[in-house]
């Protein structure tokens, strides 16, 4: 049965918020800030200068003090993986250019990832190493612990909001493009032939598999869960837990752009339905998950999921997602 209402729901209002930070240097910080402000789960942004020779500098002095123009990102790790932020970062830079991005040249325009805690540092190290492995060579991206951060002058903050026609070396709207879209959804007739009856009923008829029938409910090995119909990555084993409900349970999607949320008032209940971007039904999300991970429980029908073990991810074309399985990497 389809939900009786199909109003988009803003998932940001649900669950328990968390807070973490990362500092990214990608050339001119005007465009970098405008880009990341569009990413769901980003709570605050502030441009400034990092890891120079002193704790003081300015826009006029930065070339002499050795700081890099950098964006400080405060984000909700219960809704946005650091691995996603870094994957988006790689897509807006020339990772092999030394002290230059776009038209800007100088040490202050170098690329860099700067972390302020060991957890973020470990994820960043794993992410960058994986990115360089996929590129087949070392990049010019600096990876360091944060030593100092000097906020930039007020007129640099939110610069492109105040100056819409201002210089920007990146396409800010790329932040709205899906990271890992998967293949196009087949027609209903083709899906009937390629999916088993339960998977088809779940995906296209908003059905529900019987509880405790999916072998994926008790699958806890490292890897990712993808849409059986399109191959789009949906969840990471890092975020899977035993919900005790009989269906595979997760605390968050693998990236912020893979799920749509709808109000579902069918069967006399008020629930939040989750679907893929191409409208395959997946299940529902509830606010009774692990509190330390944000308190959300994505209750998903295993019939529409396919599990890709970590050891097979690169061979199957999911190598860029290996950092999303950071906690379980062996």
C-alpha positions in Angstrom: 0.0 0.0 0.0 1.3 3.4 -0.9 1.4 6.0 1.9 -1.7 8.1 2.2 0.3 11.3 2.2 3.5 12.1 0.2 4.8 15.2 1.8 8.5 15.5 2.0 9.8 15.3 5.5 12.9 17.1 6.8 15.0 14.5 8.6 17.2 17.1 10.2 14.5 17.7 12.9 14.6 14.1 14.1 17.0 12.2 16.3 19.7 13.5 18.7 22.1 16.0 17.1 25.8 15.5 17.4 28.7 17.8 16.6 32.2 17.4 15.0 34.5 19.5 13.0 37.0 19.3 10.2 39.1 21.9 8.4 39.4 21.8 4.6 41.7 23.9 2.4 40.6 23.9 -1.3 42.0 27.1 -2.7 39.9 30.3 -2.4 37.7 29.8 0.6 34.7 31.8 -0.8 33.6 29.1 -3.1 34.5 26.3 -0.7 32.2 27.7 1.9 29.3 28.2 -0.5 29.7 24.6 -1.7 29.7 22.9 1.7 26.9 25.1 3.0 24.6 23.2 0.6 25.5 19.8 2.1 22.8 18.4 4.5 24.2 17.8 8.0 26.6 20.8 7.8 25.7 22.9 10.9 28.1 25.9 10.6 30.9 27.1 8.4 33.6 29.7 9.1 36.5 30.7 6.8 40.0 31.4 8.1 43.7 30.6 8.0 45.3 27.4 9.4 48.7 26.0 10.3 50.9 29.0 9.7 54.0 30.1 11.6 52.0 32.1 14.2 48.6 32.4 15.9 48.0 35.7 14.2 47.6 36.6 10.5 45.4 38.4 8.1 44.4 38.3 4.4 47.2 40.7 3.6 49.8 38.8 5.6 48.8 35.2 4.9 51.4 34.6 2.1 54.2 35.6 4.6 52.9 33.7 7.6 52.5 30.4 5.8 48.8 29.8 6.6 46.4 28.2 4.2 43.0 29.6 3.3 40.7 27.1 4.9 37.0 26.3 5.7 36.1 25.2 9.2 33.1 22.8 9.0 31.0 22.0 12.0 28.7 19.1 11.1 26.4 16.5 12.6 28.2 13.1 12.5 24.9 11.3 13.3 23.6 12.4 9.9 26.7 13.1 7.8 29.8 10.9 7.5 33.2 12.6 7.5 34.0 10.2 4.7 31.2 11.9 2.7 32.6 15.4 3.4 36.0 14.3 2.2 34.7 12.6 -0.9 32.9 15.8 -1.8 36.1 17.7 -1.1 38.1 15.6 -3.5 35.6 16.4 -6.3 36.1 20.2 -6.1 39.9 20.3 -6.1 42.8 19.5 -8.4 44.5 17.1 -6.0 47.8 17.1 -7.8 48.2 20.9 -8.2 50.8 22.4 -5.8 50.0 25.8 -4.3 47.4 26.5 -6.9 43.6 26.1 -7.4 41.7 27.8 -10.2 43.2 31.2 -10.9 44.8 31.5 -7.4 48.5 30.9 -6.9 50.5 30.8 -3.7 51.1 28.7 -0.6 47.9 30.0 0.9 46.0 28.2 -1.8 47.4 24.8 -1.1 45.1 21.9 -0.5 44.9 20.3 2.9 42.8 18.4 5.4 43.3 19.4 9.1 41.8 17.5 12.0 41.4 18.4 15.7 40.8 15.0 17.2 42.2 11.5 16.7 39.0 9.9 15.4 38.7 12.5 12.6 42.4 12.1 11.9 42.1 8.3 11.6 39.2 8.6 9.1 41.0 11.3 7.1 44.1 9.2 6.9 42.2 6.2 5.7 40.2 8.3 3.3 43.2 10.0 1.7 45.2 6.8 1.4 42.2 5.1 -0.3 41.8 8.1 -2.7 45.4 8.0 -3.6 45.3 4.3 -4.1 42.3 4.7 -6.6 44.2 7.6 -8.3 47.3 5.4 -8.6 49.7 8.1 -7.3 50.3 10.4 -4.4 48.4 13.8 -4.3 49.6 17.2 -3.1 46.9 17.3 -0.4 48.4 18.1 3.0 47.1 16.0 5.9 48.0 17.4 9.3 46.7 17.9 12.8 45.3 21.4 13.3 47.9 23.6 14.9 46.2 27.0 14.7 43.1 28.5 13.1 42.7 32.3 12.7 39.2 33.4 11.7 39.2 35.5 8.5 37.9 39.0 8.4 34.1 39.5 8.6 33.8 40.5 4.9 35.2 37.1 3.9 32.5 35.2 5.9 29.6 34.0 3.7 31.2 36.1 0.9 29.2 34.7 -2.0 25.9 35.1 -0.1 26.7 38.8 0.2 28.2 39.0 -3.3 26.4 36.5 -5.5 28.4 37.5 -8.6 31.7 37.2 -6.8 34.7 35.1 -7.9 34.3 31.4 -7.4 36.7 28.8 -8.8 34.3 25.8 -8.4 30.8 25.0 -9.5 29.0 25.3 -6.2 25.9 23.5 -7.5 27.9 20.3 -7.8 27.1 19.9 -4.1 23.6 19.0 -5.1 24.7 16.2 -7.4 24.5 12.6 -6.1 27.8 11.1 -5.2 27.1 7.5 -6.1 23.8 7.4 -8.1 23.8 3.8 -9.3 22.2 2.8 -12.6 18.8 4.1 -13.8 15.8 2.3 -12.5 14.4 -0.3 -14.8 10.7 -0.3 -15.8 8.2 -2.2 -13.6 8.0 -5.0 -16.1 11.8 -5.4 -16.2 11.9 -5.3 -12.4 9.4 -8.1 -12.1 11.8 -10.2 -14.1 15.0 -9.3 -12.3 13.7 -9.1 -8.7 12.3 -11.9 -6.7 8.6 -11.5 -5.8 9.2 -10.3 -2.3 11.8 -7.7 -3.4 9.5 -6.4 -6.1 6.5 -6.2 -3.7 8.7 -4.2 -1.2 10.2 -1.9 -3.8 7.3 -1.1 -6.1 4.2 -2.0 -4.0 5.3 -0.6 -0.6 5.2 -4.1 0.8 6.8 -5.4 4.0 8.7 -8.7 4.3 7.9 -10.9 7.3 10.2 -10.1 10.3 13.2 -12.3 10.9 13.1 -13.7 7.4 16.0 -11.7 5.8 19.4 -13.2 6.3 20.8 -9.6 6.3 19.1 -9.0 9.6 22.0 -10.8 11.3 24.7 -9.9 8.8 27.3 -7.9 10.7 30.4 -8.3 8.6 32.2 -5.2 7.1 30.8 -4.0 3.8 28.0 -1.9 2.3 24.3 -2.5 1.5 23.1 -1.4 -2.0 19.8 -1.2 -3.7 19.2 -4.6 -5.3 17.5 -2.9 -8.3 20.0 -0.2 -9.1 23.2 -0.9 -7.2 23.1 2.5 -5.5 24.9 2.4 -2.1 22.5 2.9 0.7 24.0 1.9 4.1 27.3 1.0 5.6 28.0 -1.8 8.1 29.6 0.8 10.4 26.0 2.1 11.0 24.3 -1.3 11.3 23.0 -2.6 14.7 20.7 -5.3 16.0 17.5 -3.5 16.4 15.7 -6.6 17.7 12.8 -5.9 15.4 13.4 -8.6 12.8 14.5 -6.2 10.0 18.0 -4.9 9.2 18.5 -1.7 11.3 20.9 1.2 10.7 21.5 4.5 12.4 22.0 6.6 9.2 22.3 6.3 5.4 25.7 6.0 3.9 25.4 9.5 2.3 23.0 12.3 2.7 21.7 12.2 -0.8 20.4 8.6 -1.2 17.2 8.8 0.8 13.9 10.6 0.4 11.5 10.9 3.4 7.7 11.0 3.4 4.9 11.2 5.9 3.1 7.8 6.0 -0.3 7.7 7.6 -1.3 4.3 6.3 -2.9 1.7 8.6 -3.9 4.4 11.0 -0.3 5.2 12.0 1.9 8.2 11.7 5.4 7.1 10.4 8.2 8.5 8.3 8.7 6.3 5.2 12.1 6.1 3.6 12.6 5.5 -0.2 15.5 5.6 -2.6 15.8 8.7 -4.7 14.2 6.8 -7.6 11.2 6.0 -5.3 11.9 2.4 -4.4 10.3 1.8 -1.0 12.8 0.7 1.7 11.1 0.9 5.0 10.7 3.5 7.8 12.8 5.5 10.2 12.0 5.7 13.9 13.5 7.6 16.9 14.2 4.6 19.1 17.8 3.8 17.9 21.0 3.9 19.9 21.1 7.3 21.6 24.9 7.6 21.3 24.6 7.4 17.5 21.7 9.9 17.2 18.7 7.8 18.3 17.5 7.0 14.8 16.6 3.5 13.6 16.3 3.0 9.9 14.1 -0.2 9.7 14.8 -1.6 6.3 13.4 -4.5 4.3 16.3 -6.8 3.6 14.7 -8.1 0.5 15.5 -5.0 -1.5 19.1 -4.9 -0.3 22.2 -6.6 -1.5 25.3 -6.9 0.8 28.7 -6.2 -0.8 31.5 -7.4 1.5 34.4 -5.1 2.1 36.8 -7.5 0.4 34.7 -7.3 -2.8 34.0 -3.5 -2.9 36.9 -2.4 -5.0 36.3 -5.2 -7.6 32.6 -4.3 -7.8 33.2 -0.6 -8.4 32.6 0.6 -4.9 36.3 1.3 -4.0 35.6 5.0 -3.2 33.2 3.9 -0.5 35.8 1.9 1.5 36.4 4.8 4.0 32.7 4.6 4.9 33.5 1.1 6.4 36.4 2.5 8.4 35.4 1.1 11.8 35.3 -2.5 10.4 38.2 -2.4 8.0 40.5 -5.4 8.7 
